[in-house]
């Protein structure tokens, strides 16, 4: 059976995951690790022999680098530094900038592991001074990583005001570069800048930085960048929620974003608590303004989705139904979208737990009430509802009814330019062809 549902993207994002984003052929930006209270990025070993000239000795240097990284991962930092120093000596003698930079980034991390943060800062400054003007992407990523680790090290030392211009420097130097590894570095730096500003009590500036991350990176299809966007949404919401002078509707909208961010991190129980808080705090206000109505409708809708994700379908049905009960007659477009999506998910949930006749009733209600609404998103929900009605009729052995509904979809939506609706039309046509 094909069931089309509205889902929030729930990719599991680990805050310490490795990025695996290779730049050039020389260096990969690793995930953040916490050492002695400092979140730093390690540079992973890569194939330096693919540089312009394969030179004798590079394998030996890389072996020492790899050995150092393995020792550091075992928290044997003093031994790791010995290996890095050997790799650095060979690389310096042969003048291999990419390998030198890679070794130095990891040496800085090992020094932090030994609580030698001042020496680590010196290493990062050396990288920035020596390689900061190089324009190839490999060296830019190394410099960006050094700056990022420098900023985090300054924060760990309580030198937060000094850290802010360091994070800002990453954006200034590399903010317009579209290479994935560097985009990750920039997004991470901006997020840390926002967190640092917030920690200094500069909430408005912090929220402005979080807004910048959301605006610039919201559509970037890189998982590690999206992690920073989700965290920015969450922290922006926290900043607004704790503000004493924010309007209730703005606080409610911020809480919705906080809940959605928690969902994105698969922290569904916490997300559910947030959505319940919105309904409890603002649900009895009889809101007249559309912004508050939309926040409540979205909270209830996402509450239903979260309950489904937790396997609590019966409670989810009540949440979806509540969206329709409260806001079903509101004619504001954004709220109509929330209502029709909630109704569709109610139908899909009923279908999923075997209450197929009730599901068909909900799908019919969607088509009757919203069939003439011209909003493209609403029309997508109508098409999905009709499709699922047709499939469900077939499961109930009503082949005639199924065929009639699928033909109706092709007739009504055949000329639609919506990719989603066109996909549904194609599926309907394929099923009709098999029937005949």
Secondary structure, 3 states (H helix, E strand, C coil): CCCCCCCCCCCCCCCCCCCCEEECCCEEEEEEEEECCEEEEEEECCCHHHCCCCCCCHHHHHHHHHHHHHHHHCCCHHHHHHHHHHHHHHHHHHCCHHHHHHHHHHHHHHHHHCCCHHHHHHHHHHHHHHHCCCCCHHHHHHHHHHHHHHHHHHHHCCCHHHHHHHHHHHHHHHCCCCCHHHHHHHHHHHHHHHHHHHHCCCHHHHHHHHHHHHHHHCCCCCHHHHHHHHHHHHHHHHHHHCCCCCCHHHHHHHHHHHHHHHHHCCCHHHHHHHHHHHHHHHCCCCCCCHHHHHHHHHHHHHHHHHHHHCCCHHHHHHHHHHHHHHHCCCCCHHHHHHHHHHHHHHHHHHHHCCCHHHHHHHHHHHHHHHCCCCCHHHHHHHHHHHHHHHHHHHHCCCHHHHHHHHHHHHHHHCCCCCHHHHHHHHHHHHHHHHHC
